[in-house]
Amino acid sequence: MAGAAPVERALLALAAPLLVGAFAPAEGVTYLLRLSEQRITARGQTEFVAERQIVFAREGEGYRAAVTIGPARAAGGPLAALFLRGTQGLAGRTVVMHLDARGMVTSVDDRAEHWRAYCDALARPADSGPLPAQAAALIERLRQASEAQQIRTLGSLVGSVIAAGRDAGPEGARDVRLPARDGPGTLDGRERVTRDAEGLTIATSAEGPLATGGAEGRVALKREERIERGLIVRARETRRIWPKGGDAAPSLTIVTQSSLGHMVK
């Protein structure tokens, strides 16, 4: 860089943000992904924790990702038990996915077999007794999921760490509008992008109305993501939900965290 001509230096400076954010995972290296989610209400707390190992390799214009499903634990009631059964149905399996150049999952090897194992695990009776009718109906709908829906769901095993466009914005702060996710509507707020030689950090804060059962509620979100080589290597998000809007304390707080790094053997 020191010996580059002025024009070359200018071009490199312009390209730097693109190079930092481009999807380019290390090949042949085992990444360890740790995920956790906490749901906190006045009645108690539900917690989910899971691990996966991911190995990327170049394949044509895109990549091949081999995702090995690791251990998981959950506590806090029927929702936690359902999550744990589904994860245990895939535990120990290696799910091979094919990604395009941007990191989007386009196909999954042995998709139907993996999906059947997932649904069968969800349908197993819980220790506490038969599945509630609502859960059984949900599982039956999952069994009827289209191929595209199955690819989207299985693809989330790796897709949760793919930046896929999150790294495209310029450095600095700007207004953003995000989907509410917890219901119809949008969240308005601010996003700040900070870049360095290794990657970028995105800090987001937003809130907006939430319509639930005829009541006008509110959602507030805070999120920070660290992106390197087009991968989200660290993330933390807190969502607070007020179904009736004016309540002093949120009725539900959801905290999700993830970390991705090279596995040390």
Protein Blocks (a to p, Z undefined) as FASTA:
>chain_A
ZZpcfklmmmmmmmmmmmmmpccddehiacddddddddddfkbccddddddddddddehj
bccddddddddddehijklmmmmmmmmmmgoiacdddddfkopafbdehklmmmmmmmmm
mmpccfkbccdfklmmmmmmmmmpcfklmmmmmmmmmmmmgnghplmpccddddddddek
lagcdddddddddddfklccddddddddddeehiacddddddddddeehiafbdcddddd
dfkopambdfbdcddddddddddZZ
